[in-house]
Amino acid sequence: MASNRETEAEGPQIRKDSLCRAGFLDLPRELRDLIYEFALRVAGAIFIFSQDSYGYRPILKARVVKYKNDGPPEPQHIDEAIPVGLLRTCRQIHSESTEVLYSCNIFRLYMSNADFAPSYCSFVRHITFTMEAGRGIYSDDRETMGYWWRRVFWPNILERSANLLRRFPNLETLTFPIKSNQVGHTWRPAFTVVEQKTREQRIDLAARWLKVNCPLAGTRLRDCLRLEIMPSAGFSKDEYKGSWFFPEDDEDEWDYTEFAEAFDMMKRL
């Protein structure tokens, strides 16, 4: 009899405990989004590529790569960087987590035909697109450099931007990094080479040159477009700050970040 009473007493308690348990989807959406962001946001950028980039429907692959001194030192497989299994838990979690995955991360593209599933395109907020700048803009002669900038480089920027904005309508930042044409040397545009000027004066002069040579139509592109010069591969002062190997300041060394500041200022002129 005692055992029966114990069994009867335990039964309601078990049911009560079961009712008090809360699952992941019982959490508020704001809290779930914080968990998604912690799990799915990566340091650096997600590089989208294909070994058959010129195919009609190329098979896309992804790696997490270093971007602006942030991220893994070597390309990392996407499965090692984010818990892919989370996206496959159930339909609701998949829908919620993919929105965070695509909106919080920076995607690095170099293919014009690299595309995501249509349902994900509207989530993408940040893209950096790498393309060949063309040898003409690297000329030390300002007139030659300006000619190739206006006739080839800038029209390509506008064409690529229009295509990307059509596919990813909610972009907040669209960045075009310009690679150096010489190993170990950070490129300096001819129109930024001025003497006896302060940093502020150099940026102002560069912004006025860009204003004339980079016409922008519409506020949509103006708000999200970024142009940046990539530092030369190899040595970078930012990587050695705080160490014994940090080099002494060189007055003749050009700060490539002036260009990005000038481009941003140009859009406000």
PAKE-984215 format. One line per 3 residues: number of its first residue (from 1); for each residue x, y negated, z negated of C-alpha. Coordinates in nm, 4 decimals, decimal comma. Last residue first. Layout:
<rs>
NUM	X/Y/Z ~ ...
</rs>
This chain:
<rs>
269	3,0688/-6,7501/5,0497 ~ 2,9355/-6,4702/4,8277 ~ 3,0172/-6,1853/5,0673
266	3,3698/-6,3183/5,1087 ~ 3,4281/-6,2964/4,7329 ~ 3,3803/-5,9182/4,7437
263	3,6204/-5,8927/5,0372 ~ 3,8752/-6,1091/4,8556 ~ 3,8508/-5,8959/4,5420
260	3,9050/-5,5798/4,7468 ~ 4,2093/-5,7404/4,9150 ~ 4,3611/-5,8631/4,5896
257	4,3638/-5,5019/4,4678 ~ 4,6673/-5,4423/4,6949 ~ 4,8956/-5,6322/4,4568
254	5,1952/-5,7293/4,6685 ~ 5,5451/-5,6672/4,5379 ~ 5,7793/-5,9640/4,5803
251	5,7711/-6,0618/4,2129 ~ 5,8714/-5,7115/4,1103 ~ 5,7701/-5,6268/3,7578
248	5,9896/-5,3717/3,5850 ~ 5,9066/-5,0097/3,6434 ~ 5,7123/-4,7881/3,3981
245	5,9313/-4,4821/3,3422 ~ 5,9510/-4,5187/2,9654 ~ 5,5743/-4,4690/2,9505
242	5,2827/-4,6964/2,8622 ~ 5,1700/-4,7382/3,2210 ~ 5,3167/-4,4707/3,4471
239	5,0098/-4,3601/3,6428 ~ 4,8967/-4,7179/3,7053 ~ 5,2320/-4,8012/3,8588
236	5,1746/-4,5547/4,1414 ~ 5,4441/-4,3526/4,3142 ~ 5,3287/-4,0902/4,5603
233	5,0775/-4,1808/4,8256 ~ 5,0597/-4,5457/4,9172 ~ 4,7835/-4,7473/4,7560
230	4,4461/-4,7392/4,9304 ~ 4,3156/-5,0716/5,0547 ~ 3,9516/-5,1363/4,9726
227	3,6411/-5,2457/5,1616 ~ 3,3036/-5,2326/4,9855 ~ 2,9501/-5,2429/5,1280
224	2,6542/-5,2164/4,8877 ~ 2,4993/-5,5624/4,8591 ~ 2,6006/-5,6972/5,2016
221	2,4632/-5,3883/5,3710 ~ 2,1148/-5,4438/5,2310 ~ 2,1376/-5,8238/5,2478
218	2,1100/-5,8372/5,6247 ~ 2,3628/-5,9058/5,8991 ~ 2,7287/-5,9191/5,8067
215	2,9972/-6,0902/6,0151 ~ 3,3498/-5,9759/5,9228 ~ 3,5989/-6,1942/6,1081
212	3,4980/-6,5420/5,9912 ~ 3,4182/-6,4467/5,6304 ~ 3,7235/-6,2209/5,6224
209	3,9545/-6,5149/5,6882 ~ 3,7769/-6,7154/5,4174 ~ 3,8120/-6,4285/5,1683
206	4,1833/-6,3975/5,2478 ~ 4,2387/-6,7676/5,1756 ~ 4,0498/-6,7419/4,8444
203	4,2374/-6,4282/4,7411 ~ 4,5715/-6,5916/4,8161 ~ 4,4737/-6,9040/4,6213
200	4,3662/-6,7004/4,3183 ~ 4,6907/-6,5013/4,3250 ~ 4,8959/-6,8190/4,3413
197	5,0472/-6,9437/4,6639 ~ 5,4069/-7,0213/4,7560 ~ 5,4030/-6,8052/5,0670
194	5,1222/-6,6392/5,2575 ~ 5,0919/-6,2840/5,3882 ~ 4,7223/-6,2052/5,3398
191	4,6330/-6,2513/5,7085 ~ 4,8878/-5,9874/5,8121 ~ 4,7179/-5,7158/5,6112
188	4,9401/-5,5493/5,3478 ~ 4,9743/-5,1732/5,3684 ~ 5,1084/-4,9874/5,0675
185	5,4402/-4,8224/5,1597 ~ 5,5507/-4,4757/5,0549 ~ 5,4406/-4,3184/5,3819
182	5,3526/-4,5798/5,6413 ~ 5,0159/-4,6351/5,8094 ~ 4,8427/-4,7150/5,4800
179	4,4891/-4,5926/5,4416 ~ 4,1874/-4,8228/5,4365 ~ 3,9147/-4,7154/5,1911
176	3,5561/-4,7710/5,3115 ~ 3,3163/-4,7876/5,0177 ~ 2,9375/-4,7663/5,0257
173	2,7950/-4,8556/4,6847 ~ 2,4289/-4,8658/4,5781 ~ 2,2946/-4,6223/4,8364
170	1,9194/-4,5711/4,8271 ~ 1,8528/-4,5073/5,1970 ~ 2,1055/-4,2237/5,2409
167	2,0559/-4,1060/5,5995 ~ 1,9724/-4,4468/5,7438 ~ 2,2306/-4,6183/5,5242
164	2,4956/-4,3765/5,6477 ~ 2,4228/-4,4439/6,0138 ~ 2,4206/-4,8228/5,9669
161	2,7445/-4,8093/5,7707 ~ 2,9206/-4,6021/6,0349 ~ 2,8233/-4,8509/6,3059
158	2,9164/-5,1558/6,0967 ~ 3,2556/-5,0130/6,0036 ~ 3,3226/-4,9145/6,3639
155	3,2399/-5,2706/6,4770 ~ 3,4897/-5,3956/6,2122 ~ 3,7794/-5,1784/6,3313
152	3,7502/-5,2111/6,7079 ~ 3,7023/-5,5604/6,8537 ~ 3,7198/-5,7820/6,5442
149	3,9996/-5,5987/6,3625 ~ 4,1857/-5,5284/6,6839 ~ 4,1924/-5,8996/6,7690
146	4,2726/-6,0074/6,4128 ~ 4,5801/-5,7814/6,3987 ~ 4,7069/-5,9139/6,7279
143	4,6537/-6,2737/6,6167 ~ 4,8105/-6,2151/6,2742 ~ 5,1231/-6,0433/6,4051
140	5,2408/-5,7837/6,1549 ~ 5,0286/-5,5239/6,3340 ~ 4,8478/-5,2718/6,1152
137	4,5091/-5,3657/6,2630 ~ 4,6007/-5,2205/6,6009 ~ 4,6946/-4,8750/6,4746
134	4,3364/-4,7650/6,4225 ~ 4,1471/-4,7566/6,0932 ~ 4,0848/-4,3828/6,0947
131	3,7913/-4,2964/5,8716 ~ 3,7264/-4,2217/5,5053 ~ 3,3770/-4,2797/5,3681
128	3,3234/-4,3395/4,9972 ~ 2,9659/-4,2790/4,8925 ~ 2,7682/-4,3727/4,5796
125	2,3915/-4,3587/4,5200 ~ 2,2709/-4,0250/4,6600 ~ 1,9204/-3,9352/4,5390
122	1,7426/-4,0199/4,8667 ~ 1,9556/-3,7683/5,0526 ~ 1,8549/-3,4764/4,8296
119	1,5175/-3,3834/4,9871 ~ 1,6682/-3,4151/5,3350 ~ 1,9255/-3,1431/5,2587
116	2,2687/-3,2971/5,2761 ~ 2,4495/-3,4191/5,5842 ~ 2,8009/-3,4304/5,7212
113	2,7523/-3,5396/6,0829 ~ 2,9682/-3,8513/6,0589 ~ 3,2381/-3,6549/5,8821
110	3,4875/-3,8187/5,6447 ~ 3,2879/-3,8086/5,3243 ~ 3,3700/-3,8649/4,9572
107	3,0703/-3,8378/4,7288 ~ 3,0715/-4,0313/4,4012 ~ 2,8588/-3,8731/4,1283
104	2,5645/-3,9971/3,9215 ~ 2,2854/-3,9911/4,1836 ~ 2,3509/-3,6516/4,3418
101	2,3926/-3,4530/4,0207 ~ 2,1186/-3,6424/3,8348 ~ 1,8552/-3,5701/4,1017
98	1,9901/-3,2165/4,1300 ~ 1,9271/-3,1674/3,7577 ~ 1,5587/-3,2652/3,7619
95	1,4557/-3,0589/4,0633 ~ 1,6610/-2,7556/3,9610 ~ 1,5281/-2,7768/3,6054
92	1,1717/-2,7778/3,7395 ~ 1,2320/-2,4965/3,9872 ~ 1,4009/-2,2641/3,7409
89	1,7502/-2,1751/3,6204 ~ 1,9318/-2,2100/3,9516 ~ 2,0729/-2,5602/3,9004
86	2,2129/-2,4575/3,5628 ~ 2,4019/-2,1734/3,7284 ~ 2,6159/-2,4284/3,9124
83	2,7794/-2,5285/3,5864 ~ 3,0082/-2,8061/3,7204 ~ 3,3829/-2,8334/3,7758
80	3,4879/-2,4735/3,8328 ~ 3,2032/-2,4017/4,0758 ~ 3,2991/-2,7146/4,2730
77	3,6451/-2,5814/4,3442 ~ 3,9119/-2,8227/4,2246 ~ 4,1420/-3,0306/4,4414
74	4,4689/-3,0979/4,2525 ~ 4,5459/-3,3686/3,9940 ~ 4,1855/-3,3439/3,8690
71	3,9813/-3,6635/3,8321 ~ 4,0482/-4,0327/3,7904 ~ 4,3408/-4,2278/3,9322
68	4,1137/-4,4039/4,1813 ~ 3,9652/-4,0773/4,3077 ~ 4,1066/-3,7319/4,2407
65	3,9215/-3,4472/4,4057 ~ 3,6283/-3,2176/4,3246 ~ 3,5784/-2,9821/4,6169
62	3,2774/-2,9159/4,8361 ~ 3,2033/-2,7111/5,1468 ~ 2,9763/-2,7809/5,4417
59	2,9065/-2,5384/5,7230 ~ 2,8958/-2,7448/6,0398 ~ 2,5692/-2,7666/6,2354
56	2,6601/-2,8645/6,5911 ~ 3,0278/-2,8024/6,5256 ~ 3,2810/-3,0837/6,5248
53	3,3695/-3,0520/6,1539 ~ 3,4448/-2,6807/6,1787 ~ 3,6573/-2,6405/5,8647
50	3,3967/-2,8491/5,6863 ~ 3,4179/-3,1227/5,4251 ~ 3,2433/-3,2860/5,1287
47	3,4770/-3,4237/4,8614 ~ 3,3094/-3,4735/4,5238 ~ 3,4797/-3,7668/4,3526
44	3,6866/-3,8315/4,0414 ~ 3,5632/-3,7187/3,7006 ~ 3,2500/-3,5081/3,7359
41	2,8903/-3,5646/3,6285 ~ 2,7018/-3,2360/3,6094 ~ 2,7132/-3,1242/3,2459
38	2,7118/-3,4575/3,0642 ~ 2,4691/-3,6030/3,3179 ~ 2,2336/-3,3072/3,2870
35	2,2405/-3,3307/2,9069 ~ 2,1629/-3,7023/2,9184 ~ 1,8830/-3,6337/3,1664
32	1,7354/-3,3736/2,9311 ~ 1,7292/-3,6332/2,6544 ~ 1,5423/-3,8838/2,8713
29	1,3024/-3,6096/2,9852 ~ 1,1980/-3,5415/2,6259 ~ 1,2791/-3,1867/2,5070
26	1,0137/-2,9182/2,5572 ~ 1,1879/-2,8171/2,8800 ~ 1,4826/-2,6879/2,6783
23	1,2609/-2,4685/2,4624 ~ 1,1190/-2,5483/2,1215 ~ 1,0525/-2,2777/1,8595
20	0,7778/-2,3641/1,6122 ~ 0,5210/-2,1282/1,7677 ~ 0,7575/-1,8359/1,7375
17	0,8224/-1,9146/1,3729 ~ 0,4468/-1,9205/1,3062 ~ 0,3973/-1,5851/1,4802
14	0,6696/-1,4305/1,2671 ~ 0,5167/-1,5739/0,9489 ~ 0,1711/-1,4480/1,0456
11	0,3052/-1,0891/1,0693 ~ 0,5293/-1,0894/0,7626 ~ 0,2407/-1,1003/0,5164
8	0,0551/-0,8119/0,6838 ~ 0,3731/-0,6034/0,6852 ~ 0,4378/-0,6793/0,3209
5	0,0784/-0,5857/0,2366 ~ 0,1188/-0,2553/0,4259 ~ 0,4451/-0,1800/0,2451
2	0,2823/-0,2410/-0,0861 ~ 0,0000/0,0000/0,0000
</rs>
